[in-house]
Amino acid sequence: MVLLDEIEKSATRNDYGRLWDCLLGFLELETNARYPDPALQTNLDLAHVSYVATANSLDPLPSPIRDRFKVVRFPKPTSADLDALLPAIIADLAKERGLNTSWVPPLDGTEHIVAARSWRGGSVRRLRRVVEAILRDRDAKAIRN
């Protein structure tokens, strides 16, 4: 399986051409079973390779690319998703710090209210920054022995 993250940003041309141009041959059933590889100087069978792509927007993608993928839309998270997102974000932050998740308790009532007021939906990266700030504040105010 090949994951193409943020495929809409691959439109820029560089010395090797655009990703979209060469990708069509990989996605087309008639050509991917005998794709000519110039480096290996032989045909490759790519028929069993699956391609998954993510995109923030489909607008920049040309229709031949869009036609070859099944589009699954994920709605942007809203404030109603806050309680589902917080445990995963806290667990990720604990792992990054090398901590067991049991050492980082969930947000208390006041912290939860601050998070809800600071993030009303949209970017999960922004919510993560809010939670990081709350945890930094919690650490700074913690009673140390």
Z-matrix of the N, CA and C atoms (Angstrom, degrees):
N
C 1 1.438
C 2 1.528 1 108.20
N 3 1.304 2 115.51 1 139.80
C 4 1.456 3 122.38 2 177.95
C 5 1.524 4 107.72 3 -117.69
N 6 1.341 5 116.34 4 126.61
C 7 1.457 6 121.47 5 177.13
C 8 1.516 7 108.97 6 -103.97
N 9 1.311 8 115.85 7 123.26
C 10 1.469 9 122.35 8 177.79
C 11 1.526 10 107.05 9 -108.30
N 12 1.312 11 116.48 10 100.98
C 13 1.460 12 121.18 11 -176.21
C 14 1.519 13 110.48 12 -83.64
N 15 1.311 14 116.12 13 131.89
C 16 1.462 15 124.02 14 179.62
C 17 1.524 16 111.74 15 52.24
N 18 1.306 17 114.92 16 58.15
C 19 1.468 18 122.32 17 -175.64
C 20 1.527 19 112.71 18 -60.23
N 21 1.322 20 117.76 19 -26.72
C 22 1.462 21 119.43 20 -178.49
C 23 1.531 22 111.77 21 -66.77
N 24 1.328 23 117.24 22 -19.26
C 25 1.459 24 120.62 23 -179.82
C 26 1.525 25 112.29 24 -87.26
N 27 1.314 26 117.57 25 -0.98
C 28 1.463 27 120.98 26 -178.10
C 29 1.531 28 112.59 27 -90.46
N 30 1.310 29 116.94 28 16.10
C 31 1.465 30 120.67 29 -176.42
C 32 1.513 31 112.98 30 -77.23
N 33 1.316 32 117.14 31 -19.25
C 34 1.453 33 118.54 32 -176.00
C 35 1.517 34 110.53 33 -69.49
N 36 1.289 35 115.16 34 140.55
C 37 1.461 36 121.43 35 -179.09
C 38 1.524 37 108.72 36 -86.85
N 39 1.312 38 115.17 37 137.46
C 40 1.466 39 119.91 38 173.17
C 41 1.524 40 108.23 39 -130.63
N 42 1.300 41 118.11 40 -164.82
C 43 1.468 42 121.26 41 -176.87
C 44 1.528 43 112.96 42 -62.12
N 45 1.311 44 117.03 43 -22.57
C 46 1.461 45 120.81 44 -176.15
C 47 1.521 46 112.99 45 -101.19
N 48 1.327 47 118.56 46 1.20
C 49 1.456 48 121.35 47 -178.99
C 50 1.518 49 111.25 48 94.99
N 51 1.313 50 115.21 49 -177.32
C 52 1.456 51 120.23 50 -179.61
C 53 1.513 52 110.29 51 -89.62
N 54 1.307 53 116.75 52 142.88
C 55 1.455 54 121.75 53 178.28
C 56 1.526 55 110.53 54 -57.74
N 57 1.332 56 116.88 55 -40.96
C 58 1.465 57 120.20 56 -177.59
C 59 1.522 58 111.64 57 -57.48
N 60 1.334 59 116.88 58 -39.61
C 61 1.456 60 120.63 59 -175.77
C 62 1.527 61 111.91 60 -63.17
N 63 1.331 62 117.41 61 -44.56
C 64 1.467 63 118.84 62 -179.42
C 65 1.523 64 111.79 63 -81.82
N 66 1.320 65 117.70 64 -23.26
C 67 1.465 66 121.18 65 -178.48
C 68 1.527 67 112.32 66 -66.43
N 69 1.299 68 117.30 67 -32.39
C 70 1.470 69 120.26 68 -179.45
C 71 1.526 70 111.46 69 -56.23
N 72 1.313 71 118.30 70 -40.51
C 73 1.460 72 121.33 71 178.73
C 74 1.520 73 112.82 72 -65.41
N 75 1.324 74 116.88 73 -31.58
C 76 1.461 75 120.58 74 178.80
C 77 1.527 76 111.49 75 -74.12
N 78 1.322 77 116.66 76 -31.39
C 79 1.463 78 121.52 77 -174.70
C 80 1.532 79 113.14 78 -88.93
N 81 1.301 80 117.36 79 -18.55
C 82 1.467 81 122.14 80 -176.13
C 83 1.523 82 110.34 81 -81.70
N 84 1.316 83 116.94 82 124.64
C 85 1.467 84 121.78 83 -177.07
C 86 1.520 85 113.08 84 -60.68
N 87 1.320 86 117.09 85 -32.48
C 88 1.456 87 119.92 86 -177.96
C 89 1.530 88 112.39 87 -72.31
N 90 1.332 89 117.87 88 -26.66
C 91 1.464 90 119.86 89 -175.15
C 92 1.523 91 114.41 90 -109.34
N 93 1.336 92 118.77 91 -22.67
C 94 1.461 93 117.62 92 -173.98
C 95 1.533 94 113.75 93 -73.54
N 96 1.314 95 119.16 94 -17.45
C 97 1.474 96 121.31 95 177.82
C 98 1.530 97 111.60 96 -76.72
N 99 1.311 98 117.35 97 -17.95
C 100 1.466 99 120.98 98 178.75
C 101 1.531 100 109.37 99 -144.21
N 102 1.321 101 114.45 100 61.10
C 103 1.464 102 120.69 101 -177.05
C 104 1.527 103 109.69 102 -79.90
N 105 1.334 104 117.79 103 122.58
C 106 1.474 105 120.00 104 -178.67
C 107 1.529 106 111.26 105 -75.38
N 108 1.315 107 116.58 106 119.03
C 109 1.460 108 121.76 107 178.49
C 110 1.527 109 108.67 108 -99.17
N 111 1.331 110 118.08 109 114.26
C 112 1.463 111 120.20 110 -177.09
C 113 1.534 112 112.68 111 -68.97
N 114 1.310 113 118.17 112 -29.12
C 115 1.463 114 119.60 113 -178.89
C 116 1.529 115 111.20 114 -72.69
N 117 1.335 116 116.29 115 -43.22
C 118 1.461 117 120.22 116 179.85
C 119 1.531 118 112.27 117 -85.54
N 120 1.316 119 115.83 118 -13.54
C 121 1.467 120 123.17 119 -179.13
C 122 1.529 121 111.69 120 55.70
N 123 1.311 122 114.50 121 46.42
C 124 1.458 123 121.24 122 176.24
C 125 1.522 124 108.49 123 -156.46
N 126 1.315 125 115.98 124 168.35
C 127 1.460 126 120.47 125 175.81
C 128 1.522 127 109.68 126 -86.54
N 129 1.332 128 116.00 127 139.17
C 130 1.453 129 121.90 128 176.72
C 131 1.517 130 109.62 129 -108.22
N 132 1.323 131 116.81 130 145.44
C 133 1.461 132 121.65 131 174.95
C 134 1.529 133 108.01 132 -96.84
N 135 1.309 134 116.12 133 102.06
C 136 1.462 135 122.51 134 -179.26
C 137 1.524 136 111.83 135 -103.50
N 138 1.327 137 116.69 136 14.92
C 139 1.465 138 120.85 137 -175.60
C 140 1.522 139 112.64 138 -64.59
N 141 1.323 140 117.89 139 -23.73
C 142 1.466 141 120.30 140 -177.23
C 143 1.521 142 112.91 141 -99.50
N 144 1.317 143 117.05 142 7.63
C 145 1.459 144 121.24 143 178.08
C 146 1.521 145 108.32 144 -88.67
N 147 1.330 146 115.54 145 130.63
C 148 1.468 147 120.95 146 176.89
C 149 1.520 148 108.85 147 -101.94
N 150 1.308 149 116.57 148 141.87
C 151 1.458 150 122.29 149 -179.72
C 152 1.516 151 109.12 150 -117.48
N 153 1.318 152 115.44 151 129.65
C 154 1.462 153 122.77 152 175.60
C 155 1.520 154 105.89 153 -123.05
N 156 1.314 155 116.84 154 133.14
C 157 1.461 156 121.00 155 -179.32
C 158 1.519 157 109.47 156 -129.31
N 159 1.326 158 114.84 157 143.55
C 160 1.452 159 119.94 158 172.71
C 161 1.520 160 108.07 159 -110.30
N 162 1.322 161 116.34 160 153.30
C 163 1.464 162 121.06 161 177.89
C 164 1.517 163 108.44 162 -153.78
N 165 1.303 164 115.58 163 140.76
C 166 1.458 165 120.16 164 174.42
C 167 1.525 166 110.60 165 -79.42
N 168 1.320 167 115.66 166 -26.11
C 169 1.455 168 121.58 167 179.48
C 170 1.525 169 108.84 168 -150.02
N 171 1.321 170 116.21 169 141.52
C 172 1.461 171 120.40 170 177.86
C 173 1.529 172 112.02 171 -89.44
N 174 1.320 173 117.36 172 -12.46
C 175 1.464 174 121.33 173 -175.03
C 176 1.531 175 114.12 174 -54.96
N 177 1.344 176 119.63 175 -44.58
C 178 1.470 177 118.11 176 -178.42
C 179 1.522 178 113.96 177 -72.10
N 180 1.331 179 117.80 178 -16.49
C 181 1.463 180 119.92 179 -175.37
C 182 1.522 181 111.52 180 -75.26
N 183 1.328 182 117.71 181 132.23
C 184 1.463 183 119.52 182 176.81
C 185 1.528 184 109.90 183 -69.52
N 186 1.310 185 115.94 184 152.59
C 187 1.470 186 120.03 185 -176.38
C 188 1.523 187 113.65 186 -59.12
N 189 1.345 188 121.68 187 -34.59
C 190 1.467 189 118.53 188 177.52
C 191 1.528 190 113.26 189 -59.95
N 192 1.323 191 117.04 190 -34.53
C 193 1.467 192 120.08 191 177.29
C 194 1.523 193 109.68 192 -72.71
N 195 1.326 194 117.20 193 -47.45
C 196 1.476 195 120.45 194 -179.97
C 197 1.526 196 111.60 195 -59.48
N 198 1.327 197 116.92 196 -36.40
C 199 1.466 198 120.84 197 -178.11
C 200 1.525 199 112.66 198 -67.19
N 201 1.306 200 117.57 199 -22.25
C 202 1.472 201 120.92 200 -175.30
C 203 1.531 202 112.89 201 -95.85
N 204 1.317 203 117.49 202 -2.45
C 205 1.462 204 122.00 203 176.88
C 206 1.524 205 109.50 204 -116.71
N 207 1.309 206 114.97 205 147.26
C 208 1.468 207 120.05 206 169.23
C 209 1.520 208 106.30 207 -84.81
N 210 1.305 209 117.14 208 122.30
C 211 1.461 210 121.48 209 -176.21
C 212 1.525 211 109.04 210 -89.97
N 213 1.319 212 115.43 211 123.40
C 214 1.461 213 122.58 212 175.32
C 215 1.521 214 106.16 213 -118.22
N 216 1.300 215 116.51 214 118.49
C 217 1.466 216 120.49 215 -176.96
C 218 1.526 217 109.88 216 -95.86
N 219 1.324 218 114.25 217 135.52
C 220 1.453 219 121.21 218 175.21
C 221 1.520 220 107.10 219 -113.21
N 222 1.313 221 117.23 220 123.67
C 223 1.466 222 117.87 221 179.89
C 224 1.524 223 110.46 222 -69.77
N 225 1.321 224 114.96 223 152.49
C 226 1.463 225 119.34 224 175.89
C 227 1.527 226 108.05 225 -64.91
N 228 1.331 227 116.58 226 141.82
C 229 1.460 228 118.25 227 178.45
C 230 1.523 229 110.81 228 -65.87
N 231 1.310 230 114.55 229 149.01
C 232 1.462 231 121.31 230 179.18
C 233 1.521 232 108.74 231 -117.21
N 234 1.306 233 116.00 232 176.63
C 235 1.463 234 120.56 233 178.70
C 236 1.528 235 111.30 234 -60.37
N 237 1.330 236 117.54 235 -24.63
C 238 1.467 237 121.16 236 177.57
C 239 1.534 238 111.39 237 -67.82
N 240 1.328 239 117.40 238 -18.22
C 241 1.464 240 121.81 239 -179.91
C 242 1.522 241 112.86 240 -91.84
N 243 1.306 242 117.71 241 -0.72
C 244 1.461 243 121.68 242 -174.69
C 245 1.531 244 112.56 243 -55.24
N 246 1.325 245 117.44 244 -48.26
C 247 1.471 246 120.40 245 -177.38
C 248 1.523 247 112.53 246 -64.31
N 249 1.312 248 117.51 247 -28.44
C 250 1.469 249 120.33 248 177.84
C 251 1.529 250 111.24 249 -79.10
N 252 1.326 251 117.86 250 -30.56
C 253 1.470 252 121.73 251 -176.74
C 254 1.529 253 113.22 252 -83.22
N 255 1.324 254 117.29 253 -34.47
C 256 1.464 255 120.37 254 -174.06
C 257 1.530 256 114.13 255 -57.48
N 258 1.339 257 120.56 256 -48.29
C 259 1.472 258 118.78 257 -178.96
C 260 1.531 259 113.56 258 -59.24
N 261 1.320 260 117.53 259 -39.67
C 262 1.469 261 120.64 260 179.66
C 263 1.527 262 110.95 261 -67.38
N 264 1.317 263 117.44 262 -40.35
C 265 1.469 264 120.91 263 179.30
C 266 1.523 265 110.14 264 -65.35
N 267 1.316 266 116.91 265 -44.59
C 268 1.464 267 120.70 266 179.66
C 269 1.528 268 110.28 267 -63.90
N 270 1.321 269 117.31 268 -40.72
C 271 1.475 270 120.79 269 177.81
C 272 1.531 271 110.95 270 -63.15
N 273 1.327 272 117.66 271 -42.19
C 274 1.471 273 121.13 272 178.15
C 275 1.531 274 111.14 273 -63.26
N 276 1.322 275 116.79 274 -42.66
C 277 1.461 276 120.20 275 179.59
C 278 1.525 277 111.02 276 -65.72
N 279 1.322 278 117.37 277 -38.35
C 280 1.472 279 121.03 278 177.65
C 281 1.527 280 110.16 279 -63.13
N 282 1.339 281 116.79 280 -45.35
C 283 1.470 282 120.15 281 178.86
C 284 1.517 283 111.42 282 -60.10
N 285 1.335 284 116.96 283 -42.57
C 286 1.468 285 120.81 284 179.31
C 287 1.523 286 111.69 285 -61.35
N 288 1.318 287 115.85 286 -31.85
C 289 1.468 288 120.17 287 178.82
C 290 1.523 289 111.99 288 -85.29
N 291 1.332 290 116.34 289 -2.49
C 292 1.456 291 119.81 290 -179.27
C 293 1.510 292 112.86 291 76.85
N 294 1.321 293 117.05 292 23.80
C 295 1.458 294 122.09 293 -177.90
C 296 1.529 295 110.81 294 -104.81
N 297 1.299 296 115.21 295 149.97
C 298 1.456 297 120.51 296 169.57
C 299 1.525 298 106.51 297 -70.82
N 300 1.316 299 117.16 298 140.05
C 301 1.476 300 120.14 299 -176.17
C 302 1.523 301 112.21 300 -61.48
N 303 1.333 302 118.13 301 -23.18
C 304 1.469 303 119.89 302 179.51
C 305 1.534 304 111.77 303 -69.62
N 306 1.345 305 117.64 304 -16.34
C 307 1.463 306 121.31 305 178.73
C 308 1.525 307 112.18 306 -84.28
N 309 1.316 308 117.87 307 -9.26
C 310 1.471 309 121.22 308 179.30
C 311 1.532 310 107.46 309 -117.36
N 312 1.330 311 116.50 310 96.79
C 313 1.463 312 118.84 311 -177.97
C 314 1.530 313 111.80 312 -68.20
N 315 1.325 314 116.43 313 159.01
C 316 1.470 315 118.95 314 177.94
C 317 1.527 316 110.45 315 -63.19
N 318 1.317 317 114.82 316 166.92
C 319 1.462 318 119.37 317 178.58
C 320 1.518 319 109.99 318 -62.74
N 321 1.342 320 115.59 319 138.46
C 322 1.458 321 118.71 320 175.80
C 323 1.530 322 108.93 321 -79.31
N 324 1.304 323 117.04 322 -178.21
C 325 1.471 324 121.46 323 -175.81
C 326 1.511 325 113.79 324 -56.86
N 327 1.333 326 116.31 325 -47.93
C 328 1.463 327 120.42 326 -178.96
C 329 1.523 328 111.02 327 -66.06
N 330 1.335 329 116.39 328 -43.76
C 331 1.465 330 120.39 329 178.97
C 332 1.522 331 110.84 330 -62.52
N 333 1.325 332 116.43 331 -38.95
C 334 1.473 333 120.69 332 178.79
C 335 1.523 334 110.57 333 -63.46
N 336 1.330 335 116.65 334 -41.47
C 337 1.472 336 120.58 335 178.58
C 338 1.528 337 110.52 336 -63.14
N 339 1.342 338 116.29 337 -41.54
C 340 1.472 339 120.35 338 178.52
C 341 1.527 340 109.80 339 -62.42
N 342 1.334 341 116.48 340 -43.87
C 343 1.467 342 119.77 341 179.25
C 344 1.522 343 110.86 342 -62.44
N 345 1.327 344 117.12 343 -43.41
C 346 1.463 345 121.37 344 -178.98
C 347 1.525 346 111.57 345 -65.09
N 348 1.328 347 117.24 346 -37.26
C 349 1.468 348 120.18 347 179.21
C 350 1.522 349 111.84 348 -73.74
N 351 1.332 350 116.29 349 -30.80
C 352 1.461 351 120.42 350 -176.72
C 353 1.523 352 113.06 351 -84.09
N 354 1.329 353 116.47 352 -22.77
C 355 1.468 354 120.64 353 -177.60
C 356 1.523 355 108.92 354 -132.02
N 357 1.298 356 115.93 355 114.19
C 358 1.470 357 120.59 356 -179.32
C 359 1.523 358 112.03 357 -104.88
N 360 1.326 359 116.71 358 11.29
C 361 1.456 360 121.11 359 179.86
C 362 1.515 361 110.59 360 125.92
N 363 1.337 362 114.23 361 173.83
C 364 1.458 363 119.39 362 178.69
C 365 1.507 364 112.35 363 99.30
N 366 1.311 365 116.95 364 -126.98
C 367 1.451 366 123.30 365 -172.95
C 368 1.529 367 112.31 366 -64.70
N 369 1.319 368 116.27 367 123.81
C 370 1.462 369 120.86 368 175.99
C 371 1.530 370 109.01 369 -72.51
N 372 1.327 371 116.99 370 -27.72
C 373 1.470 372 119.74 371 175.74
C 374 1.527 373 110.71 372 -61.37
N 375 1.314 374 115.81 373 -39.34
C 376 1.470 375 119.71 374 178.07
C 377 1.520 376 109.78 375 -65.98
N 378 1.319 377 117.83 376 -42.82
C 379 1.464 378 120.83 377 177.51
C 380 1.522 379 109.95 378 -60.61
N 381 1.306 380 116.73 379 -40.26
C 382 1.468 381 120.79 380 178.77
C 383 1.530 382 110.80 381 -60.54
N 384 1.331 383 116.82 382 -42.19
C 385 1.468 384 120.17 383 177.83
C 386 1.531 385 111.10 384 -63.75
N 387 1.328 386 116.67 385 -37.61
C 388 1.466 387 120.94 386 177.10
C 389 1.526 388 109.66 387 -62.90
N 390 1.330 389 117.32 388 -46.90
C 391 1.466 390 121.01 389 -179.60
C 392 1.527 391 110.18 390 -64.85
N 393 1.323 392 118.33 391 -40.44
C 394 1.465 393 121.14 392 176.53
C 395 1.529 394 110.78 393 -57.55
N 396 1.333 395 117.24 394 -43.28
C 397 1.463 396 121.19 395 179.60
C 398 1.528 397 110.51 396 -65.40
N 399 1.306 398 116.87 397 -40.65
C 400 1.474 399 120.48 398 178.80
C 401 1.527 400 110.29 399 -63.58
N 402 1.329 401 116.96 400 -43.87
C 403 1.464 402 120.03 401 179.98
C 404 1.531 403 111.71 402 -67.99
N 405 1.337 404 117.70 403 -35.99
C 406 1.466 405 120.44 404 175.29
C 407 1.523 406 110.61 405 -62.05
N 408 1.332 407 115.43 406 -43.36
C 409 1.458 408 120.73 407 178.71
C 410 1.529 409 110.17 408 -63.85
N 411 1.329 410 116.50 409 -41.24
C 412 1.459 411 121.24 410 178.31
C 413 1.531 412 109.96 411 -60.66
N 414 1.329 413 116.19 412 -45.64
C 415 1.465 414 120.42 413 179.50
C 416 1.525 415 111.81 414 -63.53
N 417 1.331 416 116.77 415 -39.88
C 418 1.460 417 120.33 416 -178.76
C 419 1.523 418 111.29 417 -66.24
N 420 1.326 419 118.11 418 -32.69
C 421 1.463 420 122.37 419 -178.00
C 422 1.522 421 113.36 420 -91.90
N 423 1.330 422 117.09 421 -2.92
C 424 1.464 423 120.74 422 -176.75
C 425 1.529 424 110.38 423 -66.11
N 426 1.308 425 115.76 424 142.60
C 427 1.462 426 121.85 425 177.18
C 428 1.524 427 107.60 426 -79.32
N 429 1.323 428 114.93 427 126.64
C 430 1.467 429 120.36 428 -178.02
C 431 1.525 430 108.62 429 -110.02
N 432 1.316 431 116.57 430 145.18
C 433 1.460 432 120.83 431 176.88
C 434 1.490 433 110.09 432 -94.67
